[in-house]
């Protein structure tokens, strides 16, 4: 019987080979010959620790936005390795949504933000949102640009919308927290940072901010 549990050891072998060789192209090719994204998702849910790591790694390479919920749940997996791999991979999945043209547009918007061309990023993200308002990452990236331009209310609105569409979008939750901090609203900032940590417990900088805010608010009360 060809169950996921019987197939998982093959994935474990591929994963160990990847760790030894660091050859991502070989790993992707080997996995793609044996597994569909649906079978990898099942292993993430029911496999052992190493199999889950391999499946999450593979989904990060070959999955798309349809695997977002599975990867989002992996962010709180009991195994730290699974959580770390999921955090690295899920961001790529957020950009693998929509048509080829929409994906290319998203990548361009990301590059514009990375290059600090925030006005152009807002312009392109707004065009994408008007045509495809269901793409969470477009809202997130526009919110990021607004944040860097000091337009915190607009950044909060866009980050909130990104979370409405993609409830696993921990970077949007963390971004909202930063905006609230800069607006001198520590209570709202704390709530946003806590939400980010519930989604992704591995965000150590956010955890430090939560501790600091809790102490600050407690000292004022």
Backbone as numpy.savetxt, mean C-alpha at the origin, in Angstrom:
# Nx Ny Nz CAx CAy CAz Cx Cy Cz
-4.74 -35.28 -5.27 -5.59 -34.09 -5.27 -4.70 -32.84 -5.27
-4.92 -31.93 -6.26 -4.03 -30.79 -6.44 -4.53 -29.61 -5.59
-4.34 -29.70 -4.29 -4.77 -28.63 -3.40 -3.68 -27.59 -3.27
-4.05 -26.43 -2.70 -3.05 -25.37 -2.50 -1.95 -25.83 -1.53
-2.34 -26.62 -0.51 -1.34 -27.07 0.45 -0.32 -27.99 -0.18
-0.77 -28.79 -1.17 0.18 -29.70 -1.82 1.07 -28.96 -2.81
0.63 -27.82 -3.32 1.40 -27.07 -4.28 2.33 -26.06 -3.60
2.01 -25.69 -2.38 2.78 -24.65 -1.70 4.26 -24.97 -1.59
4.67 -26.24 -1.34 6.12 -26.51 -1.24 6.90 -26.12 -2.48
6.27 -26.16 -3.66 6.94 -25.74 -4.88 7.22 -24.24 -4.81
6.26 -23.51 -4.32 6.43 -22.07 -4.16 7.52 -21.78 -3.14
7.57 -22.56 -2.08 8.62 -22.39 -1.07 9.99 -22.57 -1.70
10.11 -23.56 -2.58 11.38 -23.78 -3.26 11.76 -22.57 -4.12
10.78 -22.04 -4.86 11.04 -20.86 -5.68 11.45 -19.68 -4.80
10.82 -19.56 -3.66 11.10 -18.45 -2.76 12.53 -18.55 -2.21
12.92 -19.74 -1.79 14.29 -19.92 -1.28 15.32 -19.66 -2.38
15.02 -20.09 -3.59 15.92 -19.80 -4.70 16.05 -18.30 -4.92
14.95 -17.60 -4.79 14.98 -16.15 -4.95 15.85 -15.51 -3.86
15.71 -15.97 -2.63 16.52 -15.43 -1.54 18.00 -15.67 -1.78
18.32 -16.82 -2.34 19.72 -17.16 -2.60 20.29 -16.38 -3.79
19.49 -16.24 -4.83 19.99 -15.69 -6.09 19.62 -14.23 -6.33
18.55 -13.76 -5.65 18.04 -12.40 -5.85 17.73 -12.13 -7.33
17.20 -13.14 -8.00 16.85 -13.03 -9.40 15.33 -12.92 -9.51
14.83 -11.70 -9.54 13.38 -11.51 -9.54 12.75 -11.99 -10.83
13.43 -11.82 -11.96 12.87 -12.27 -13.24 12.67 -13.78 -13.25
13.64 -14.51 -12.73 13.52 -15.97 -12.66 12.40 -16.37 -11.72
12.30 -15.69 -10.59 11.24 -15.99 -9.62 9.87 -15.78 -10.25
9.69 -14.65 -10.91 8.40 -14.34 -11.53 8.07 -15.37 -12.60
9.05 -15.72 -13.42 8.82 -16.69 -14.49 8.45 -18.06 -13.92
9.16 -18.49 -12.89 8.89 -19.80 -12.29 7.50 -19.84 -11.67
7.15 -18.78 -10.94 5.84 -18.74 -10.28 4.72 -18.68 -11.31
4.89 -17.85 -12.33 3.83 -17.66 -13.32 3.50 -18.94 -14.07
4.47 -19.82 -14.21 4.23 -21.09 -14.90 3.38 -22.04 -14.06
3.43 -21.88 -12.75 2.77 -22.83 -11.85 1.51 -22.31 -11.18
1.41 -20.99 -11.02 0.36 -20.43 -10.18 -0.40 -19.31 -10.87
-1.67 -19.23 -10.57 -2.47 -18.06 -10.92 -2.48 -17.12 -9.71
-2.90 -15.89 -9.92 -3.01 -14.96 -8.79 -4.02 -15.48 -7.76
-5.08 -16.12 -8.24 -6.08 -16.66 -7.32 -5.48 -17.74 -6.43
-4.64 -18.61 -6.98 -4.04 -19.66 -6.16 -3.03 -19.06 -5.18
-2.31 -18.03 -5.60 -1.39 -17.35 -4.68 -2.16 -16.70 -3.54
-3.30 -16.11 -3.85 -4.10 -15.48 -2.80 -4.56 -16.51 -1.77
-4.90 -17.71 -2.25 -5.33 -18.75 -1.31 -4.19 -19.19 -0.40
-2.99 -19.23 -0.95 -1.83 -19.60 -0.13 -1.55 -18.52 0.92
-1.73 -17.26 0.55 -1.57 -16.18 1.52 -2.52 -16.39 2.69
-3.70 -16.90 2.41 -4.72 -17.08 3.45 -4.55 -18.35 4.26
-3.96 -19.41 3.65 -3.97 -20.70 4.33 -2.61 -21.40 4.36
-1.59 -20.82 3.76 -0.30 -21.49 3.73 0.47 -21.33 5.02
1.60 -22.05 5.12 2.45 -21.87 6.29 3.26 -20.58 6.14
4.09 -20.28 7.10 4.77 -18.99 7.16 5.61 -18.71 5.91
6.44 -19.65 5.51 7.32 -19.42 4.37 6.52 -19.39 3.07
5.52 -20.24 2.97 4.68 -20.23 1.77 3.95 -18.89 1.65
3.48 -18.35 2.76 2.80 -17.05 2.73 3.76 -15.96 2.28
4.99 -16.03 2.75 5.98 -15.04 2.31 6.18 -15.12 0.80
6.33 -16.33 0.29 6.52 -16.50 -1.15 5.33 -16.02 -1.95
4.14 -16.32 -1.46 2.93 -15.92 -2.18 2.75 -14.41 -2.19
3.02 -13.77 -1.06 2.90 -12.31 -0.99 3.95 -11.65 -1.89
5.16 -12.19 -1.87 6.21 -11.65 -2.74 5.79 -11.77 -4.20
5.25 -12.92 -4.57 4.84 -13.14 -5.95 3.71 -12.21 -6.36
2.74 -12.03 -5.49 1.65 -11.11 -5.80 2.15 -9.68 -5.97
3.15 -9.32 -5.19 3.74 -8.00 -5.33 4.36 -7.79 -6.69
4.85 -8.88 -7.30 5.46 -8.79 -8.62 4.44 -8.90 -9.75
3.48 -9.83 -9.62 2.62 -10.14 -10.77 1.15 -9.82 -10.53
0.76 -9.48 -9.32 -0.63 -9.19 -9.04 -1.04 -7.80 -9.52
-2.33 -7.52 -9.42 -2.82 -6.18 -9.71 -3.77 -5.76 -8.59
-4.51 -4.70 -8.83 -5.33 -4.14 -7.75 -6.38 -5.12 -7.23
-6.73 -6.12 -8.02 -7.72 -7.09 -7.56 -7.21 -7.89 -6.36
-5.90 -7.90 -6.13 -5.32 -8.59 -4.98 -5.13 -7.66 -3.78
-5.65 -6.46 -3.87 -5.42 -5.46 -2.82 -5.90 -5.91 -1.44
-7.09 -6.49 -1.38 -7.63 -6.89 -0.08 -6.79 -7.99 0.56
-6.35 -8.95 -0.24 -5.51 -10.03 0.28 -4.18 -9.47 0.79
-3.58 -8.59 0.01 -2.33 -7.97 0.44 -2.54 -7.06 1.64
-3.68 -6.39 1.67 -3.97 -5.53 2.81 -4.09 -6.31 4.10
-4.73 -7.47 4.04 -4.83 -8.32 5.23 -3.46 -8.88 5.61
-2.59 -9.08 4.62 -1.25 -9.58 4.91 -0.42 -8.57 5.70
-0.81 -7.31 5.66 -0.11 -6.28 6.42 -0.20 -6.52 7.93
-1.19 -7.29 8.35 -1.36 -7.59 9.78 -1.17 -9.08 10.04
-0.50 -9.77 9.13 -0.20 -11.19 9.31 0.61 -11.39 10.60
0.47 -12.58 11.19 1.19 -12.86 12.43 2.70 -12.98 12.23
3.13 -13.15 10.99 4.55 -13.26 10.68 5.09 -11.92 10.22
6.16 -11.47 10.86 6.73 -10.17 10.50 7.26 -10.14 9.08
7.82 -11.25 8.62 8.32 -11.30 7.25 7.22 -11.09 6.23
6.08 -11.72 6.45 4.93 -11.54 5.56 4.51 -10.07 5.57
4.44 -9.48 6.75 4.02 -8.08 6.86 4.96 -7.16 6.08
6.25 -7.39 6.23 7.23 -6.53 5.57 7.15 -6.66 4.05
7.03 -7.88 3.56 6.93 -8.10 2.11 5.64 -7.48 1.58
4.57 -7.62 2.34 3.29 -7.05 1.91 3.36 -5.53 1.81
4.01 -4.90 2.78 4.14 -3.45 2.75 4.91 -2.99 1.52
5.94 -3.71 1.16 6.73 -3.35 0.00 5.96 -3.56 -1.30
5.13 -4.62 -1.33 4.46 -4.98 -2.58 3.15 -4.28 -2.84
2.42 -3.95 -1.80 1.07 -3.44 -2.00 1.06 -2.07 -2.67
2.10 -1.28 -2.44 2.15 0.05 -3.08 2.16 -0.07 -4.60
2.85 -1.10 -5.12 2.86 -1.30 -6.56 1.48 -1.71 -7.06
0.78 -2.52 -6.29 -0.56 -2.95 -6.69 -1.50 -1.76 -6.82
-1.31 -0.76 -5.97 -2.19 0.41 -6.03 -2.11 1.15 -7.36
-0.99 0.98 -8.06 -0.82 1.63 -9.36 -1.17 0.71 -10.52
-1.44 -0.56 -10.24 -1.81 -1.50 -11.30 -3.34 -1.62 -11.35
-3.95 -0.53 -11.77 -5.40 -0.45 -11.79 -5.82 0.28 -13.05
-6.96 -0.12 -13.60 -7.46 0.55 -14.78 -6.79 0.07 -16.06
-6.95 0.88 -17.09 -6.38 0.55 -18.40 -4.89 0.82 -18.42
-4.25 0.40 -19.50 -2.81 0.66 -19.65 -2.54 2.15 -19.62
-3.37 2.92 -20.28 -3.17 4.37 -20.31 -3.32 4.98 -18.92
-4.30 4.51 -18.16 -4.49 5.02 -16.80 -3.32 4.67 -15.90
-2.78 3.47 -16.07 -1.62 3.07 -15.27 -0.40 3.93 -15.60
-0.20 4.20 -16.88 0.91 5.05 -17.28 0.75 6.46 -16.74
-0.48 6.94 -16.72 -0.74 8.27 -16.17 -0.43 8.31 -14.68
-0.82 7.28 -13.97 -0.52 7.20 -12.54 0.99 7.24 -12.30
1.72 6.48 -13.08 3.18 6.45 -12.91 3.78 7.83 -13.18
3.22 8.52 -14.16 3.71 9.87 -14.46 3.44 10.81 -13.29
2.25 10.70 -12.71 1.91 11.56 -11.56 2.84 11.29 -10.39
3.15 10.02 -10.15 4.09 9.67 -9.09 5.45 10.32 -9.33
5.92 10.25 -10.57 7.21 10.85 -10.89 7.18 12.36 -10.71
6.08 12.98 -11.09 5.96 14.42 -10.91 6.06 14.80 -9.44
5.40 14.05 -8.59 5.49 14.32 -7.14 6.91 14.08 -6.64
7.53 13.02 -7.11 8.91 12.74 -6.69 9.87 13.84 -7.14
9.57 14.46 -8.28 10.40 15.54 -8.81 9.96 16.92 -8.31
9.00 16.92 -7.38 8.50 18.17 -6.77 7.81 19.08 -7.77
7.25 18.50 -8.82 6.45 19.26 -9.79 4.98 19.14 -9.38
4.65 19.75 -8.25 3.36 19.51 -7.61 2.18 20.09 -8.39
2.34 21.26 -8.97 1.23 21.84 -9.72 0.85 20.97 -10.92
1.86 20.47 -11.61 1.59 19.58 -12.75 1.00 18.26 -12.28
1.46 17.76 -11.14 0.90 16.52 -10.59 -0.58 16.71 -10.27
-0.93 17.85 -9.69 -2.34 18.13 -9.37 -3.16 18.20 -10.65
-2.62 18.84 -11.66 -3.33 18.97 -12.94 -3.61 17.61 -13.55
-2.59 16.76 -13.61 -2.78 15.45 -14.22 -3.67 14.55 -13.37
-3.51 14.61 -12.05 -4.34 13.79 -11.17 -5.80 14.21 -11.26
-6.05 15.50 -11.36 -7.42 15.99 -11.48 -8.06 15.48 -12.76
-7.33 15.50 -13.87 -7.84 14.96 -15.13 -8.17 13.48 -14.99
-7.29 12.73 -14.33 -7.53 11.30 -14.15 -8.73 11.06 -13.25
-8.85 11.83 -12.19 -9.98 11.68 -11.27 -11.30 11.98 -11.96
-11.33 13.01 -12.80 -12.56 13.35 -13.51 -13.02 12.21 -14.41
-12.08 11.52 -15.03 -12.45 10.41 -15.90 -12.62 9.09 -15.18
-11.89 8.92 -14.06 -11.90 7.64 -13.34 -11.85 7.90 -11.83
-12.93 8.38 -11.26 -12.93 8.74 -9.83 -12.75 7.56 -8.88
-12.78 6.34 -9.41 -12.67 5.14 -8.59 -11.21 4.72 -8.38
-10.26 5.45 -8.95 -8.84 5.11 -8.78 -8.31 5.80 -7.52
-8.16 5.06 -6.46 -7.78 5.63 -5.17 -6.43 6.32 -5.22
-5.49 5.73 -5.96 -4.14 6.29 -5.95 -4.08 7.66 -6.60
-5.00 7.95 -7.51 -5.06 9.29 -8.10 -5.40 10.33 -7.03
-6.36 9.99 -6.18 -6.71 10.88 -5.06 -5.53 11.03 -4.10
-4.89 9.92 -3.79 -3.75 9.97 -2.87 -2.63 10.85 -3.40
-2.31 10.68 -4.67 -1.20 11.46 -5.23 -1.55 12.94 -5.34
-2.80 13.24 -5.64 -3.17 14.65 -5.65 -3.11 15.22 -4.24
-3.56 14.41 -3.26 -3.46 14.84 -1.87 -2.02 15.08 -1.45
-1.12 14.23 -1.92 0.31 14.40 -1.62 0.82 15.73 -2.17
0.43 16.05 -3.40 0.87 17.32 -4.00 0.30 18.51 -3.22
-0.98 18.43 -2.86 -1.57 19.51 -2.06 -0.84 19.69 -0.74
-0.47 18.58 -0.13 0.25 18.63 1.14 1.56 19.41 1.00
2.31 19.09 -0.02 3.60 19.75 -0.21 3.46 21.23 -0.57
2.29 21.60 -1.08 2.04 23.01 -1.38 1.41 23.74 -0.20
1.25 23.03 0.92 0.70 23.65 2.11 -0.81 23.81 2.09
-1.48 23.12 1.17 -2.94 23.19 1.08 -3.54 21.99 1.84
-3.53 22.11 3.14 -3.80 20.95 3.99 -5.26 20.50 3.97
-6.19 21.43 3.88 -7.60 21.03 3.81 -7.86 20.19 2.55
-7.32 20.64 1.44 -7.48 19.88 0.19 -6.80 18.53 0.29
-5.62 18.48 0.91 -4.90 17.22 1.07 -5.69 16.25 1.93
-6.30 16.75 2.99 -7.11 15.89 3.87 -8.30 15.34 3.12
-8.97 16.18 2.35 -10.14 15.73 1.59 -9.76 14.62 0.61
-8.65 14.81 -0.10 -8.25 13.80 -1.07 -7.79 12.52 -0.39
-7.09 12.64 0.72 -6.64 11.45 1.45 -7.84 10.67 1.98
-8.83 11.40 2.48 -10.05 10.75 2.98 -10.75 10.00 1.85
-10.79 10.61 0.67 -11.45 9.96 -0.46 -10.68 8.71 -0.89
-9.35 8.79 -0.86 -8.55 7.61 -1.19 -8.87 6.46 -0.26
-9.05 6.76 1.02 -9.38 5.73 2.01 -10.80 5.21 1.84
-11.70 6.06 1.38 -13.06 5.60 1.12 -13.07 4.56 0.01
-12.22 4.77 -1.00 -12.16 3.84 -2.13 -11.32 2.62 -1.78
-10.19 2.85 -1.14 -9.26 1.77 -0.78 -9.03 1.80 0.73
-9.80 1.01 1.48 -9.70 1.05 2.94 -8.38 0.54 3.51
-7.48 0.04 2.65 -6.17 -0.43 3.11 -5.07 0.60 2.86
-5.44 1.79 2.43 -4.45 2.79 2.02 -3.85 3.49 3.25
-2.91 2.82 3.88 -2.32 3.31 5.12 -1.53 4.60 4.92
-0.96 4.81 3.74 -0.20 6.05 3.54 -1.12 7.26 3.51
-2.34 7.09 3.05 -3.30 8.20 3.07 -3.70 8.53 4.50
-3.89 7.49 5.31 -4.22 7.73 6.72 -3.09 8.47 7.42
-1.86 8.04 7.17 -0.71 8.70 7.77 -0.57 10.13 7.26
-0.84 10.34 5.98 -0.77 11.67 5.41 -1.79 12.61 6.02
-2.99 12.11 6.28 -3.99 12.92 6.96 -3.50 13.34 8.33
-2.86 12.40 9.02 -2.33 12.72 10.34 -1.32 13.86 10.30
-0.44 13.83 9.31 0.56 14.90 9.17 -0.12 16.24 8.90
-1.14 16.24 8.06 -1.86 17.48 7.77 -2.51 18.04 9.03
-3.16 17.16 9.80 -3.81 17.62 11.04 -2.78 18.17 12.02
-1.61 17.54 12.07 -0.55 18.07 12.94 -0.18 19.49 12.55
-0.02 19.72 11.27 0.37 21.04 10.79 -0.75 22.06 10.94
-1.97 21.58 11.12 -3.09 22.47 11.39 -3.33 22.64 12.90
-2.40 22.10 13.69 -2.49 22.17 15.14 -3.77 21.52 15.65
-4.06 20.34 15.15 -5.22 19.56 15.57 -4.73 18.19 16.01
-4.14 18.11 17.21 -3.51 16.85 17.64 -4.49 15.70 17.83
-5.73 16.00 18.20 -6.70 14.92 18.42 -7.04 14.23 17.10
-7.30 15.02 16.07 -7.58 14.44 14.75 -6.34 13.74 14.19
-5.16 14.32 14.45 -3.92 13.70 13.99 -3.74 12.34 14.64
-3.99 12.26 15.93 -3.84 10.99 16.64 -4.80 9.94 16.09
-6.02 10.34 15.82 -7.00 9.40 15.27 -6.54 8.86 13.92
-6.00 9.74 13.07 -5.54 9.32 11.75 -4.32 8.41 11.85
-3.39 8.76 12.73 -2.20 7.92 12.90 -2.58 6.54 13.45
-3.53 6.50 14.36 -3.97 5.21 14.88 -4.61 4.37 13.78
-5.36 5.02 12.91 -5.96 4.30 11.79 -4.88 3.73 10.89
-3.85 4.52 10.62 -2.74 4.04 9.80 -2.07 2.83 10.42
-1.89 2.85 11.73 -1.26 1.72 12.43 -2.14 0.49 12.44
-3.45 0.67 12.52 -4.34 -0.49 12.45 -4.21 -1.18 11.10
-4.00 -0.39 10.05 -3.85 -0.96 8.72 -2.47 -1.55 8.51
-1.46 -0.87 9.05 -0.07 -1.31 8.85 0.72 -1.10 10.13
0.76 -2.10 11.00 1.46 -1.97 12.29 2.96 -1.77 12.16
3.51 -1.93 10.97 4.95 -1.82 10.79 5.46 -0.40 10.61
4.57 0.58 10.67 4.99 1.98 10.46 5.54 2.54 11.78
6.83 2.35 11.99 7.43 2.70 13.27 7.45 4.21 13.52
7.66 5.01 12.48 7.65 6.46 12.66 6.27 6.93 13.09
5.24 6.34 12.51 3.87 6.69 12.90 3.61 6.25 14.33
4.12 5.08 14.71 3.95 4.61 16.09 4.59 5.59 17.07
5.76 6.10 16.72 6.43 7.07 17.59 5.60 8.34 17.71
4.98 8.76 16.62 4.13 9.95 16.67 2.90 9.73 17.53
2.35 8.53 17.47 1.19 8.20 18.32 1.57 8.30 19.79
2.71 7.72 20.15 3.15 7.77 21.54 3.36 9.21 22.00
4.00 10.00 21.15 4.26 11.39 21.50 2.97 12.19 21.64
2.03 11.97 20.73 0.76 12.69 20.79 -0.06 12.28 22.00
-0.04 10.99 22.31 -0.79 10.52 23.49 -0.26 11.18 24.76
1.06 11.27 24.86 1.65 11.92 26.03 1.32 13.40 26.07
1.37 14.05 24.90 1.10 15.48 24.82 -0.35 15.78 25.18
-1.28 15.01 24.63 -2.71 15.24 24.91 -3.01 14.94 26.36
-2.41 13.88 26.90 -2.64 13.53 28.31 -2.10 14.62 29.22
-0.97 15.22 28.84 -0.39 16.29 29.66 -1.23 17.54 29.65
-1.98 17.77 28.60 -2.81 18.96 28.51 -4.14 18.79 29.20
-4.56 17.53 29.41 -5.89 17.30 30.01 -5.85 17.43 31.52
